[in-house]
Amino acid sequence: MRQPSDQDGIAKGDAKGDVALMSPNLLWGLLETADRIGAPSDDWFAGTGLSRAQVSDPGVRLPDRPTAVVIERALKVLPPSIGLDIGRTQHVGNFGLLGLAMTTAATFGEALQIGLRFTPVVGSLMRFVESASESGTLALAGQMTIAFPSIHRFVTEEFFSSCLALARGLVGDTLRPQRLEFSYPEPEYRAKYDDVFGCPLAFDQPQNRLVLDADWLVAPLPTHNPIASKQVLALCEAQMPSGAVPGEATAAVERLLRAQLPQDPKLTDIAAQMHVSERTLRRQLTGEGTSFHEVHDRLRIDRAYALLRERGPSIASVGAAIGYKDPRDFRRAFKRLTGETPRALRERLWAEMARERR
């Protein structure tokens, strides 16, 4: 059967294919690899409506089908195991608000349910759904969110390996699946699968599945924080797309706020830029199930979380980057919204990253 071409991927995209839900992290990883090994990448974005500049903005969300086209082109010049290579390097911090929400859960099972529920928050071309399993186990099947056969193996490798890296970041490196099943033939780099997953593997199976011993579900998380959990879950809920995509007014407010976070724009400012009254904008956001303050807080925390993972910016400069002139105001607001001080979260993220590098 003929594989879809680049042009097929765009021309045949349905309405869902135009939804901007994808995080740019995956494309960033492909570009970083291309630059590092000297592989050409100049033509990856041609005709897709996307650009390299968008990939450098962690706040941007990309439409899934054009993203898939870029991936298809990248795979022609990158190592065949690139999905595993990218996925295995991920950690809790790479999952943004979702990763933070999962760390606040009481048990790994609770964290897993949060991950399943809020996968759209981080954006992915694959999602896990629960699958039938034998007694004493939990099985999760990986499902592509769009039909794009030419990148199926890559997406599966990256998704499974990054999710396993996230799980190990929550409960420790001793976590091993009972087995992994893949719907495609065994690749020539099978040894890398053994190294990344460290469990029994089966290929040419009916579907892509992860089977886990159910005992892991009751494993307690040392980072559990019930107060922070409620607050961060509320932020995740606010960031969830309504149906397939955030409401039009919400999306417009997000675009404007994201570009102006250091200036701390108010509802009045954003309404003026959208050429509507404050009352009209407030009513539109309420109708879409959110508010200006909820959107503003979510974008601020998401950006702060990304900056706190870095070693360069000071706590004060992180606060300034999201609109807080006084570091004390930033600390108070961050603690109110997440249950942790900025410094405490940074130290925890750095400790997690140090453990994963060992």
N, C-alpha and C positions, 0 to 999 in steps of 0.2 A: 504494500500500500504506500502511496506517495506521501512523504513527510511534508508537513506544511512549510511553506517558504516564509521569508520575512514579510513579503507583501500580503500573503494570505493572513498572517497573524494580525495585521492592521485592518485590512479591508473587510475581513469577515467578523471583526469584533462586534459583539452585540452591545446593548446598553451597559451591561455589567462590565464589559471590557473597558469602558470609559470612566469607570469609577476610580477616583484617586484614593486608594487605600494603602498602597505599598510603601513601606519604609525604604529610604534610599540606601540603607546599610548594606544590603546584598550587592547592589551595583558598585558601591564604594569598595567593597572587598575585591570584586573582580577587577576594577580599575587599578587598585593598589597592587594587586598581583601582576597585572600587565606591565605597570610601570617598573616594578621591581625586576622582572625577568626580561624586560625589553620587548615585549610583545606589542604589536600594533593595535591601537584602539581608536584611531581617528574616525573611522567610519561606523562605529557602533550605533551612534544616535541618529544617523541620517534618515530623514523621513518619518521619524517616530514622534516628533513634537517634544521630545525630551532633550536635555542638554547635560553636559558634564557639570556645569555650575549647579544645577539642581541637586545632583548627587552629593555635593559638598554641604548641603543644608540639611541638618538632621530633623528639622521641623517640617520639611516638605513631605507630602504624600504623592506618590506617583501612580498613574493608571496601570492596571495589571497587565493588559495585553501588550502595550508598547514596551513595558518593562521586560516581558517575556521575549520580545523580539530582540532587545538589546542583549539579553542573556544568551539567546541562540547564536548571535554573532560572536559574542565573547568566547563561547565554548569552542569555536573553530580554531582559536589561536592559543588557548590556555591548556595547561596539563589536564588530562582526562580525570584526575582525582581531585580537581579543584573544589568540588562540593564538600568532600570530607575535609580538605585542607582548611577551608573557611569555617566550616561548622565546628570543628574541634577546638578552635581558638576562642569561641564565644564564652561569655560568663554572665552571671546574673545582671551585672550593670549594663550589658548590651541590650537588655530587654526593657530598659527605661522604666516607666511607671508600672508596667505589668510585672517586671522582675521585682520591683520594690514591693508591690502588693503581695506577691507570692512569698517573699521573705517574712512578711508579718503574720502569715497563717500559723495556726497551732500545730498542724501536722503536715507531712508531705502529701497525704491524700487531699487535704483541704487546699493546699497550694496547687495541686494538680487540677482540681476542679476550677480554681480561679484561672489557671492558664487556659483550660479548655473553653471557658466562658468568654474570656477577653482576648483571645487570639487576634481578632480584627484590630485591636488597639495597636499592636506592633506591625501589622501588615505582613502577609505571607502568601505565597502561591500554593501553600499546602496547609491543611489543618488536620488535627487529630479528632477522630470520633470513636466512641467506645464500641468495641467489637465483641462478639460472643467469645467466651473463654471458659476453660475448664475450672473446676472448683479450686480455690486458693490462688487464683491468678487474676490479673487485670490485663486485658488486651486492648490496645489502641490501634486503629487503622488510619493510615495517612491517606488523605484524599486531596487531589489537586483541585484548586478553586477554579481553574480554567482548563480547557482541553488544549494542550500544547505538547504533543508527544516528543518532539525533538529535544526538550529540556527536562523530560520527566525524571530521568535517572539523576541528573544534577540536583534538581529540586528536592528529590527524596533524600539524597545523601546529605545535602546541606541541612535540611529540616531535621532529620533524625539525629544527626551528629550534634547539631546545636542544641536541640531539646535535651539530649542526654547530658551535654555539658552543663546546661542550666540545672538539670535535676541533681547532678553531682555537686554543683555549687551550693545546693540547698541542704543536702543530707550527707555529702562526703563522697570521696572517690571510690569507696567500696561498693557503691551501687552498681549492680550488673543486671541487665535484663536476663530473664530466663532464656529468651531467644529472640532473634529478629528475622523477619521474613520479608523477602523482596520479590516483586513481581517480574523482574527482568533477569536475564542470564547473569551468571557470575562474571564479573569484570576481570580483566587481566591483572589488576592491582588488588586482588583479593586479600593479600597480606596486610594491606593498609586498613581494610575493614576489621581484621582481627585486632590490629593495634588500637584502632579508635574505639571499637565497641566492646572488645574483650568478653564475648559471649557466643554461644552457638548461633550459626547463621544458616539460612536456607534461601536459595534463589529459585527463580521460575515458579513462584508461588502464586496463588490466586489474587493476592493483594499485598500491599506493604503493611506490615504489622509489627508492633512492639508488644512483647508479652513479658509482664513483670510479676514477680512474686508479690501477692497481696499483703504480705507482712510489712512491706515498705510503706504502705499507706498510713500506718499508725505511727511511723517514726516521727518523734517530736522535732520541731524546728527550734534551735536555740535563739533565733532572732524574733520569735513570736512577740507581737505587740498588739493586743486587742483594740486599743484606742486608735493607734496608727492604722490598723487594718480597716476599720470603718471609714476613716477619712480618705485613705488612698483608694479603697474600692469605690468610693463615691466619685473620685476623680477619674478612675477608669470607666465607670459607668457613664460619666459625662463625655468621655472621649469615644465611647462606642458609637459607630455609625448607626443612624436610624434607618433600619432596612438595609439598603445597600450603600448609602452615602449620607453624610451629615446634611442637615437642612441647609437651604441656600443662604439664609441670613447668617446662620452659625458659621458656615464655611467662609463667608465674606469677612465676618468679624475676626475669625482666626487668621486669615491672610493679613489683614491690616494690623492686628495686634502683634503678630509674630515679627513683623518688620519694624515695630516701634517699641518693643518691650523696654529698652533702656530709658525711653522718654516717659514711661508710665502713663499712656494715654487714658483718658476717662471716657465714659459712655458718651458724653457730649461731643468729644473730639471725633470718635469713631462714627457716630451718627451723622455728623457734619460731612465727613469724608464719603459716607454712603448716600448723602443727599436725602436723608429722611430725618424726621423729628426723633427726639429721644423716646417719646411715648410710643411711636410706631416701631422703632427698633426693639424696645423692651417687649412690646406685644408680640413681635415676630419671633423673638428668641424664646419667649414663654410658650408660644405655640409649637416650637420645635423641642420643647422639653428641657430647656436650659436657661441660663441667664448670663448677662455680661460678666458678672463677678465669677461665676463658675468657669466660664471659658478662660477668663484672664488668669485665675488661680491655676488652672490646669496647665496652661502654656508656661506660666512662670515656673512651676515646680518641675515640669518636664525639662525645661532649659537648664534650670539650676542643677538638676540631677546629672545631666550630661556634663556640665562644667565641673561639678564636684568630683567627678571621676578623674579629671586631669590634675596633674601635679603643679601646673604653672599658676593658675589664677588663685589669688588670695580669697578668703571668705568675703571680705569687703567688696572685692571686684566682681565676684559672682553675684552678690546682691545688687551691685550697681548695674550689671548686665541685664537684670530683669526688672529694673525700675526702682530699687530701694536706695535712696541716697544715704540713709543712716543704717549702718550694719546692725544696730540693735533692733531696728524695725524688721529687718530681714530675718534675723534669728527668731524673733517672736512669731512672725508670720509662718516661717518654715516649720517651726515646732508645732504650731496650731494645725497646720495642714497635714503634716506627716507623722507627728508624734516624736520626732527626733530633731536635735539641733543640726545645723549644717555640718559642724565639725565632727559630730558623732557619726553622721552618715558617711562623711568622707573617709574617716578612719576605718569604718567597717568595710566600705567598698575597696579601699586599698589593701586591707588585710585579706579579703576574698581573692583579689587579683594576685596577690603575692602567693597565696596557697596554690592557686591554679597554675602558676608558673613553675612551682617546684616539681 
